[in-house]
């Protein structure tokens, strides 16, 4: 989600004494990570853009989360509340590996402090409505003047150009506008939300992380930074395989197909006897032959019946019903065993409860458990991708508001304790 405003809320941090942040860093013996030495200023809110910082931070980048001194990132109040008044579960998970630094960019002194941070940083990420940074006196010309090597990622609903550029953007709107939501659901029924998570925010952030790394590579060659402009809807649209080519050449509009696929059958979700679900994908004739073997009905894969893809597609309802009946007569464990023994592409359709119990998720380290003071053990998704020589790491969950403001002002910007005190008294930090 992108958001053009910083909301107000009670609870300014107290900087009268330097806050003590217990380190959770890995041992010194661990290898240097590929993004170490890169400082990222995360000025965004919610997920679109900030998740790019999370990816970089997992591989060693220093992440400074720049927040309003009173409000903080609205993501702190989005999702399931916890005993920490400034942190939902979403914040704890998605604001990982950050230090929180509070600065009011609506005050000129705050702008000057921020520009001093820009001078000492490599990457800036924000996702405000286009024009917001300019309104604060922080447009690209001024940022570039402060640091010609700066790489500046801008994520917004519709991008920095075009007739819709000033419209606010959220993942839900991007799913709709970018063409994904039209495909989600069953034929003839209301299009559904494609999952209850903001996929567009994650997509745009992943493209943002790729863009940042390419821009860093370019900077190595010429010594100058650049701007990266990503529209959330573009990131969604880019995932939609051949639909543009199909419409451009043949005028074909792909419609909703439920749990199936227009290119293959059987290819969908099937309920088992014990009221669980499996996903089966038979995209080739050979795969269907293996499924017929698993069902102990090899004749189904004959040329006279459904051995060829075109015949299966023409008889989609019949073929699916055969598989529905077979799967429905067996418990999930047996369906999985028979399919796997015959090398049929099959998998459990997991709930999060299933995932927590799954041995493969455990073996791959996909669930990371961290202790959070006052909350106990918090489980979050692990690092992706896995690098053999320099695997990423998670050092801390989402930070308390302003937990590193004193540290950054004192150690990075060389401000005195008295100067920091005065800035706080004027609510600039």
LONU-249061 format. One record per residue (C-alpha): residue in three letters; x, y, z. Coordinates in steps of 0.1 Angstrom, whole numbers, m for minus. Example, Ala and Ser with C-alpha at 12.3 -4.5 7.8 and 13.67 -1.06 7.14 Angstrom:
% LONU-249061
@panu:ALA	X:123	Y:m45	Z:78
@panu:SER	X:137	Y:m11	Z:71
This chain:
% LONU-249061
@panu:UNK	X:0	Y:0	Z:0
@panu:UNK	X:12	Y:35	Z:m7
@panu:UNK	X:1	Y:64	Z:14
@panu:UNK	X:6	Y:101	Z:8
@panu:UNK	X:2	Y:113	Z:44
@panu:UNK	X:17	Y:107	Z:78
@panu:UNK	X:m10	Y:104	Z:104
@panu:UNK	X:m9	Y:119	Z:139
@panu:UNK	X:m10	Y:98	Z:170
@panu:UNK	X:0	Y:102	Z:207
@panu:UNK	X:32	Y:88	Z:222
@panu:UNK	X:64	Y:107	Z:213
@panu:UNK	X:95	Y:89	Z:224
@panu:UNK	X:117	Y:103	Z:252
@panu:UNK	X:153	Y:111	Z:242
@panu:UNK	X:163	Y:126	Z:276
@panu:UNK	X:186	Y:95	Z:279
@panu:UNK	X:200	Y:74	Z:250
@panu:UNK	X:177	Y:45	Z:245
@panu:UNK	X:191	Y:11	Z:251
@panu:UNK	X:185	Y:m12	Z:222
@panu:UNK	X:196	Y:m48	Z:229
@panu:UNK	X:216	Y:m61	Z:199
@panu:UNK	X:204	Y:m92	Z:181
@panu:UNK	X:232	Y:m92	Z:155
@panu:UNK	X:248	Y:m124	Z:144
@panu:UNK	X:282	Y:m134	Z:156
@panu:UNK	X:313	Y:m117	Z:141
@panu:UNK	X:324	Y:m151	Z:126
@panu:UNK	X:295	Y:m150	Z:101
@panu:UNK	X:304	Y:m139	Z:66
@panu:UNK	X:301	Y:m104	Z:54
@panu:UNK	X:268	Y:m99	Z:36
@panu:UNK	X:267	Y:m86	Z:0
@panu:UNK	X:248	Y:m54	Z:9
@panu:UNK	X:269	Y:m45	Z:39
@panu:UNK	X:281	Y:m9	Z:36
@panu:UNK	X:249	Y:3	Z:19
@panu:UNK	X:228	Y:26	Z:40
@panu:UNK	X:191	Y:28	Z:31
@panu:UNK	X:167	Y:55	Z:42
@panu:UNK	X:132	Y:40	Z:43
@panu:UNK	X:108	Y:69	Z:42
@panu:UNK	X:78	Y:50	Z:29
@panu:UNK	X:47	Y:37	Z:47
@panu:UNK	X:30	Y:3	Z:48
@panu:UNK	X:46	Y:m21	Z:23
@panu:UNK	X:50	Y:m9	Z:m13
@panu:UNK	X:86	Y:2	Z:m14
@panu:UNK	X:95	Y:m5	Z:23
@panu:UNK	X:95	Y:m42	Z:15
@panu:UNK	X:123	Y:m35	Z:m9
@panu:UNK	X:143	Y:m22	Z:20
@panu:UNK	X:135	Y:m54	Z:40
@panu:UNK	X:150	Y:m75	Z:12
@panu:UNK	X:182	Y:m54	Z:11
@panu:UNK	X:184	Y:m54	Z:49
@panu:UNK	X:182	Y:m92	Z:51
@panu:UNK	X:215	Y:m92	Z:31
@panu:UNK	X:233	Y:m66	Z:52
@panu:UNK	X:221	Y:m32	Z:43
@panu:UNK	X:217	Y:m7	Z:72
@panu:UNK	X:180	Y:3	Z:73
@panu:UNK	X:170	Y:36	Z:88
@panu:UNK	X:133	Y:39	Z:91
@panu:UNK	X:124	Y:76	Z:89
@panu:UNK	X:91	Y:83	Z:108
@panu:UNK	X:71	Y:112	Z:120
@panu:UNK	X:79	Y:118	Z:157
@panu:UNK	X:43	Y:115	Z:168
@panu:UNK	X:26	Y:93	Z:142
@panu:UNK	X:52	Y:69	Z:130
@panu:UNK	X:44	Y:46	Z:101
@panu:UNK	X:7	Y:38	Z:99
@panu:UNK	X:18	Y:2	Z:94
@panu:UNK	X:24	Y:1	Z:132
@panu:UNK	X:m14	Y:1	Z:136
@panu:UNK	X:m23	Y:m21	Z:107
@panu:UNK	X:m31	Y:m58	Z:114
@panu:UNK	X:m33	Y:m77	Z:146
@panu:UNK	X:m25	Y:m57	Z:177
@panu:UNK	X:0	Y:m69	Z:203
@panu:UNK	X:9	Y:m59	Z:238
@panu:UNK	X:33	Y:m34	Z:223
@panu:UNK	X:12	Y:m3	Z:218
@panu:UNK	X:33	Y:8	Z:187
@panu:UNK	X:35	Y:m26	Z:170
@panu:UNK	X:11	Y:m49	Z:153
@panu:UNK	X:21	Y:m84	Z:142
@panu:UNK	X:24	Y:m70	Z:106
@panu:UNK	X:48	Y:m43	Z:118
@panu:UNK	X:69	Y:m67	Z:138
@panu:UNK	X:73	Y:m90	Z:107
@panu:UNK	X:76	Y:m65	Z:79
@panu:UNK	X:97	Y:m38	Z:96
@panu:UNK	X:124	Y:m63	Z:104
@panu:UNK	X:161	Y:m53	Z:106
@panu:UNK	X:154	Y:m16	Z:109
@panu:UNK	X:164	Y:12	Z:132
@panu:UNK	X:137	Y:38	Z:138
@panu:UNK	X:147	Y:75	Z:134
@panu:UNK	X:120	Y:102	Z:139
@panu:UNK	X:121	Y:134	Z:119
@panu:UNK	X:93	Y:159	Z:111
@panu:UNK	X:97	Y:167	Z:74
@panu:UNK	X:70	Y:193	Z:76
@panu:UNK	X:94	Y:216	Z:95
@panu:UNK	X:123	Y:232	Z:78
@panu:UNK	X:148	Y:221	Z:105
@panu:UNK	X:136	Y:185	Z:99
@panu:UNK	X:142	Y:189	Z:62
@panu:UNK	X:177	Y:200	Z:69
@panu:UNK	X:184	Y:171	Z:92
@panu:UNK	X:170	Y:147	Z:65
@panu:UNK	X:193	Y:162	Z:39
@panu:UNK	X:222	Y:156	Z:61
@panu:UNK	X:212	Y:120	Z:63
@panu:UNK	X:209	Y:119	Z:25
@panu:UNK	X:245	Y:131	Z:23
@panu:UNK	X:256	Y:100	Z:42
@panu:UNK	X:232	Y:74	Z:26
@panu:UNK	X:231	Y:54	Z:m6
@panu:UNK	X:194	Y:47	Z:m12
@panu:UNK	X:162	Y:65	Z:m5
@panu:UNK	X:128	Y:47	Z:m7
@panu:UNK	X:95	Y:64	Z:m5
@panu:UNK	X:59	Y:57	Z:m17
@panu:UNK	X:40	Y:90	Z:m13
@panu:UNK	X:16	Y:104	Z:m38
@panu:UNK	X:37	Y:120	Z:m66
@panu:UNK	X:45	Y:156	Z:m57
@panu:UNK	X:45	Y:151	Z:m19
@panu:UNK	X:83	Y:152	Z:m17
@panu:UNK	X:84	Y:183	Z:m38
@panu:UNK	X:59	Y:200	Z:m15
@panu:UNK	X:83	Y:193	Z:14
@panu:UNK	X:112	Y:208	Z:m6
@panu:UNK	X:127	Y:174	Z:m12
@panu:UNK	X:123	Y:169	Z:m49
@panu:UNK	X:150	Y:150	Z:m69
@panu:UNK	X:170	Y:181	Z:m79
@panu:UNK	X:176	Y:190	Z:m42
@panu:UNK	X:182	Y:154	Z:m32
@panu:UNK	X:207	Y:150	Z:m61
@panu:UNK	X:224	Y:182	Z:m51
@panu:UNK	X:229	Y:169	Z:m15
@panu:UNK	X:242	Y:135	Z:m28
@panu:UNK	X:249	Y:130	Z:m65
@panu:UNK	X:254	Y:92	Z:m58
@panu:UNK	X:220	Y:88	Z:m43
@panu:UNK	X:197	Y:60	Z:m57
@panu:UNK	X:161	Y:71	Z:m53
@panu:UNK	X:132	Y:45	Z:m54
@panu:UNK	X:98	Y:60	Z:m59
@panu:UNK	X:68	Y:37	Z:m57
@panu:UNK	X:33	Y:49	Z:m63
@panu:UNK	X:m1	Y:37	Z:m74
@panu:UNK	X:2	Y:49	Z:m110
@panu:UNK	X:38	Y:61	Z:m113
@panu:UNK	X:54	Y:95	Z:m115
@panu:UNK	X:40	Y:103	Z:m150
@panu:UNK	X:8	Y:99	Z:m169
@panu:UNK	X:m27	Y:113	Z:m165
@panu:UNK	X:m34	Y:92	Z:m133
@panu:UNK	X:m2	Y:100	Z:m115
@panu:UNK	X:m19	Y:120	Z:m87
@panu:UNK	X:m43	Y:93	Z:m78
@panu:UNK	X:m37	Y:75	Z:m46
@panu:UNK	X:m28	Y:39	Z:m49
@panu:UNK	X:m32	Y:7	Z:m29
@panu:UNK	X:m25	Y:m29	Z:m37
@panu:UNK	X:m63	Y:m37	Z:m39
@panu:UNK	X:m68	Y:m10	Z:m65
@panu:UNK	X:m36	Y:m21	Z:m84
@panu:UNK	X:m49	Y:m57	Z:m85
@panu:UNK	X:m81	Y:m44	Z:m102
@panu:UNK	X:m65	Y:m18	Z:m125
@panu:UNK	X:m36	Y:m41	Z:m135
@panu:UNK	X:m59	Y:m69	Z:m146
@panu:UNK	X:m53	Y:m95	Z:m119
@panu:UNK	X:m86	Y:m93	Z:m101
@panu:UNK	X:m106	Y:m98	Z:m133
@panu:UNK	X:m90	Y:m132	Z:m135
@panu:UNK	X:m98	Y:m142	Z:m99
@panu:UNK	X:m129	Y:m162	Z:m91
@panu:UNK	X:m153	Y:m186	Z:m109
@panu:UNK	X:m169	Y:m181	Z:m143
@panu:UNK	X:m197	Y:m157	Z:m144
@panu:UNK	X:m194	Y:m147	Z:m107
@panu:UNK	X:m181	Y:m116	Z:m90
@panu:UNK	X:m143	Y:m112	Z:m93
@panu:UNK	X:m127	Y:m119	Z:m59
@panu:UNK	X:m97	Y:m104	Z:m41
@panu:UNK	X:m67	Y:m125	Z:m53
@panu:UNK	X:m57	Y:m136	Z:m18
@panu:UNK	X:m61	Y:m115	Z:14
@panu:UNK	X:m26	Y:m101	Z:11
@panu:UNK	X:m13	Y:m71	Z:m8
@panu:UNK	X:4	Y:m89	Z:m36
@panu:UNK	X:9	Y:m57	Z:m56
@panu:UNK	X:29	Y:m41	Z:m27
@panu:UNK	X:52	Y:m71	Z:m26
@panu:UNK	X:56	Y:m73	Z:m64
@panu:UNK	X:65	Y:m36	Z:m67
@panu:UNK	X:89	Y:m39	Z:m38
@panu:UNK	X:107	Y:m69	Z:m54
@panu:UNK	X:110	Y:m50	Z:m87
@panu:UNK	X:122	Y:m20	Z:m66
@panu:UNK	X:149	Y:m41	Z:m49
@panu:UNK	X:161	Y:m54	Z:m84
@panu:UNK	X:161	Y:m18	Z:m96
@panu:UNK	X:182	Y:m6	Z:m67
@panu:UNK	X:208	Y:m33	Z:m72
@panu:UNK	X:210	Y:m25	Z:m109
@panu:UNK	X:214	Y:12	Z:m101
@panu:UNK	X:241	Y:4	Z:m76
@panu:UNK	X:259	Y:m16	Z:m103
@panu:UNK	X:256	Y:14	Z:m127
@panu:UNK	X:268	Y:37	Z:m100
@panu:UNK	X:300	Y:16	Z:m96
@panu:UNK	X:307	Y:24	Z:m133
@panu:UNK	X:299	Y:61	Z:m135
@panu:UNK	X:298	Y:73	Z:m99
@panu:UNK	X:263	Y:88	Z:m100
@panu:UNK	X:229	Y:77	Z:m88
@panu:UNK	X:195	Y:78	Z:m105
@panu:UNK	X:157	Y:76	Z:m99
@panu:UNK	X:137	Y:44	Z:m101
@panu:UNK	X:100	Y:49	Z:m109
@panu:UNK	X:76	Y:20	Z:m102
@panu:UNK	X:38	Y:20	Z:m104
@panu:UNK	X:22	Y:m7	Z:m83
@panu:UNK	X:m3	Y:m16	Z:m111
@panu:UNK	X:26	Y:m21	Z:m135
@panu:UNK	X:42	Y:m47	Z:m112
@panu:UNK	X:8	Y:m65	Z:m111
@panu:UNK	X:3	Y:m64	Z:m149
@panu:UNK	X:39	Y:m77	Z:m155
@panu:UNK	X:29	Y:m110	Z:m138
@panu:UNK	X:1	Y:m118	Z:m162
@panu:UNK	X:20	Y:m141	Z:m187
@panu:UNK	X:5	Y:m140	Z:m222
@panu:UNK	X:m28	Y:m122	Z:m218
@panu:UNK	X:m15	Y:m90	Z:m236
@panu:UNK	X:m1	Y:m110	Z:m266
@panu:UNK	X:m33	Y:m131	Z:m268
@panu:UNK	X:m55	Y:m101	Z:m269
@panu:UNK	X:m32	Y:m81	Z:m292
@panu:UNK	X:m31	Y:m109	Z:m318
@panu:UNK	X:m64	Y:m126	Z:m314
@panu:UNK	X:m87	Y:m102	Z:m295
@panu:UNK	X:m91	Y:m129	Z:m268
@panu:UNK	X:m101	Y:m118	Z:m233
@panu:UNK	X:m91	Y:m143	Z:m207
@panu:UNK	X:m120	Y:m149	Z:m182
@panu:UNK	X:m122	Y:m163	Z:m147
@panu:UNK	X:m117	Y:m200	Z:m145
@panu:UNK	X:m120	Y:m208	Z:m108
@panu:UNK	X:m94	Y:m232	Z:m96
@panu:UNK	X:m86	Y:m245	Z:m131
@panu:UNK	X:m65	Y:m234	Z:m161
@panu:UNK	X:m74	Y:m227	Z:m196
@panu:UNK	X:m42	Y:m244	Z:m209
@panu:UNK	X:m44	Y:m277	Z:m191
@panu:UNK	X:m68	Y:m302	Z:m175
@panu:UNK	X:m69	Y:m317	Z:m149
@panu:UNK	X:m52	Y:m287	Z:m133
@panu:UNK	X:m68	Y:m274	Z:m101
@panu:UNK	X:m79	Y:m280	Z:m65
@panu:UNK	X:m96	Y:m312	Z:m54
@panu:UNK	X:m113	Y:m321	Z:m21
@panu:UNK	X:m103	Y:m353	Z:m4
@panu:UNK	X:m124	Y:m378	Z:16
@panu:UNK	X:m112	Y:m364	Z:49
@panu:UNK	X:m123	Y:m328	Z:39
@panu:UNK	X:m89	Y:m316	Z:30
@panu:UNK	X:m76	Y:m303	Z:m3
@panu:UNK	X:m48	Y:m311	Z:m28
@panu:UNK	X:m36	Y:m293	Z:m59
@panu:UNK	X:m29	Y:m314	Z:m90
@panu:UNK	X:m13	Y:m301	Z:m122
@panu:UNK	X:m12	Y:m321	Z:m154
@panu:UNK	X:2	Y:m298	Z:m180
@panu:UNK	X:14	Y:m325	Z:m205
@panu:UNK	X:2	Y:m358	Z:m219
@panu:UNK	X:29	Y:m376	Z:m200
@panu:UNK	X:18	Y:m361	Z:m167
@panu:UNK	X:m18	Y:m372	Z:m173
@panu:UNK	X:m6	Y:m407	Z:m182
@panu:UNK	X:11	Y:m408	Z:m148
@panu:UNK	X:m21	Y:m397	Z:m131
@panu:UNK	X:m41	Y:m423	Z:m149
@panu:UNK	X:m16	Y:m449	Z:m136
@panu:UNK	X:m20	Y:m435	Z:m100
@panu:UNK	X:m57	Y:m438	Z:m104
@panu:UNK	X:m53	Y:m474	Z:m116
@panu:UNK	X:m71	Y:m465	Z:m148
@panu:UNK	X:m44	Y:m465	Z:m175
@panu:UNK	X:m71	Y:m466	Z:m202
@panu:UNK	X:m79	Y:m429	Z:m195
@panu:UNK	X:m46	Y:m419	Z:m211
@panu:UNK	X:m53	Y:m439	Z:m243
@panu:UNK	X:m56	Y:m420	Z:m276
@panu:UNK	X:m92	Y:m431	Z:m278
@panu:UNK	X:m100	Y:m413	Z:m246
@panu:UNK	X:m81	Y:m385	Z:m230
@panu:UNK	X:m45	Y:m392	Z:m238
@panu:UNK	X:m41	Y:m360	Z:m258
@panu:UNK	X:m43	Y:m325	Z:m243
@panu:UNK	X:m67	Y:m312	Z:m270
@panu:UNK	X:m91	Y:m341	Z:m262
@panu:UNK	X:m89	Y:m334	Z:m224
@panu:UNK	X:m95	Y:m297	Z:m230
@panu:UNK	X:m126	Y:m305	Z:m252
@panu:UNK	X:m139	Y:m328	Z:m224
@panu:UNK	X:m128	Y:m306	Z:m195
@panu:UNK	X:m159	Y:m313	Z:m174
@panu:UNK	X:m157	Y:m350	Z:m178
@panu:UNK	X:m120	Y:m353	Z:m170
@panu:UNK	X:m123	Y:m330	Z:m140
@panu:UNK	X:m152	Y:m351	Z:m127
@panu:UNK	X:m133	Y:m383	Z:m130
@panu:UNK	X:m105	Y:m368	Z:m109
@panu:UNK	X:m130	Y:m352	Z:m84
@panu:UNK	X:m146	Y:m386	Z:m78
@panu:UNK	X:m112	Y:m404	Z:m74
@panu:UNK	X:m97	Y:m378	Z:m50
@panu:UNK	X:m130	Y:m376	Z:m31
@panu:UNK	X:m130	Y:m413	Z:m23
@panu:UNK	X:m95	Y:m412	Z:m6
@panu:UNK	X:m79	Y:m395	Z:24
@panu:UNK	X:m54	Y:m368	Z:15
@panu:UNK	X:m24	Y:m389	Z:27
@panu:UNK	X:m33	Y:m417	Z:3
@panu:UNK	X:m39	Y:m393	Z:m27
@panu:UNK	X:m5	Y:m378	Z:m20
@panu:UNK	X:12	Y:m411	Z:m17
@panu:UNK	X:m3	Y:m425	Z:m49
@panu:UNK	X:5	Y:m394	Z:m70
@panu:UNK	X:40	Y:m390	Z:m57
@panu:UNK	X:48	Y:m427	Z:m63
@panu:UNK	X:38	Y:m421	Z:m99
@panu:UNK	X:56	Y:m387	Z:m101
@panu:UNK	X:24	Y:m368	Z:m106
@panu:UNK	X:27	Y:m331	Z:m97
@panu:UNK	X:7	Y:m328	Z:m65
@panu:UNK	X:8	Y:m308	Z:m33
@panu:UNK	X:m12	Y:m301	Z:m2
@panu:UNK	X:m33	Y:m270	Z:m3
@panu:UNK	X:m20	Y:m257	Z:30
@panu:UNK	X:m35	Y:m235	Z:56
@panu:UNK	X:m11	Y:m216	Z:79
@panu:UNK	X:m17	Y:m244	Z:105
@panu:UNK	X:m6	Y:m270	Z:79
@panu:UNK	X:25	Y:m249	Z:72
@panu:UNK	X:35	Y:m247	Z:108
@panu:UNK	X:34	Y:m285	Z:110
@panu:UNK	X:51	Y:m292	Z:76
@panu:UNK	X:85	Y:m308	Z:78
@panu:UNK	X:97	Y:m292	Z:46
@panu:UNK	X:90	Y:m257	Z:58
@panu:UNK	X:109	Y:m265	Z:89
@panu:UNK	X:139	Y:m280	Z:71
@panu:UNK	X:141	Y:m250	Z:47
@panu:UNK	X:141	Y:m225	Z:76
@panu:UNK	X:110	Y:m208	Z:62
@panu:UNK	X:97	Y:m201	Z:97
@panu:UNK	X:120	Y:m179	Z:118
@panu:UNK	X:114	Y:m176	Z:155
@panu:UNK	X:126	Y:m145	Z:174
@panu:UNK	X:121	Y:m135	Z:210
@panu:UNK	X:104	Y:m101	Z:215
@panu:UNK	X:105	Y:m86	Z:250
@panu:UNK	X:70	Y:m86	Z:265
@panu:UNK	X:56	Y:m108	Z:237
@panu:UNK	X:76	Y:m140	Z:238
@panu:UNK	X:84	Y:m159	Z:206
@panu:UNK	X:72	Y:m144	Z:174
@panu:UNK	X:72	Y:m164	Z:142
@panu:UNK	X:78	Y:m147	Z:109
@panu:UNK	X:86	Y:m157	Z:73
@panu:UNK	X:123	Y:m164	Z:67
@panu:UNK	X:147	Y:m149	Z:42
@panu:UNK	X:144	Y:m155	Z:5
@panu:UNK	X:165	Y:m163	Z:m16
@panu:UNK	X:190	Y:m187	Z:0
@panu:UNK	X:226	Y:m178	Z:m9
@panu:UNK	X:251	Y:m205	Z:m3
@panu:UNK	X:281	Y:m183	Z:7
@panu:UNK	X:263	Y:m153	Z:22
@panu:UNK	X:229	Y:m163	Z:35
@panu:UNK	X:207	Y:m135	Z:47
@panu:UNK	X:197	Y:m130	Z:83
@panu:UNK	X:171	Y:m113	Z:104
@panu:UNK	X:185	Y:m94	Z:134
@panu:UNK	X:154	Y:m78	Z:149
@panu:UNK	X:117	Y:m74	Z:145
@panu:UNK	X:100	Y:m41	Z:138
@panu:UNK	X:116	Y:m15	Z:161
@panu:UNK	X:100	Y:7	Z:187
@panu:UNK	X:92	Y:42	Z:174
@panu:UNK	X:124	Y:64	Z:175
@panu:UNK	X:145	Y:36	Z:191
@panu:UNK	X:176	Y:48	Z:172
@panu:UNK	X:170	Y:85	Z:168
@panu:UNK	X:194	Y:95	Z:196
@panu:UNK	X:221	Y:71	Z:182
@panu:UNK	X:218	Y:84	Z:146
@panu:UNK	X:217	Y:121	Z:156
@panu:UNK	X:247	Y:117	Z:180
@panu:UNK	X:269	Y:93	Z:161
@panu:UNK	X:261	Y:98	Z:124
@panu:UNK	X:252	Y:135	Z:124
@panu:UNK	X:275	Y:145	Z:152
@panu:UNK	X:249	Y:165	Z:172
@panu:UNK	X:254	Y:172	Z:208
@panu:UNK	X:231	Y:159	Z:235
@panu:UNK	X:219	Y:195	Z:241
@panu:UNK	X:211	Y:199	Z:204
@panu:UNK	X:192	Y:167	Z:203
@panu:UNK	X:173	Y:178	Z:234
@panu:UNK	X:163	Y:211	Z:218
@panu:UNK	X:152	Y:193	Z:186
@panu:UNK	X:129	Y:171	Z:206
@panu:UNK	X:115	Y:200	Z:226
@panu:UNK	X:104	Y:216	Z:193
@panu:UNK	X:90	Y:182	Z:181
@panu:UNK	X:113	Y:181	Z:151
@panu:UNK	X:125	Y:147	Z:162
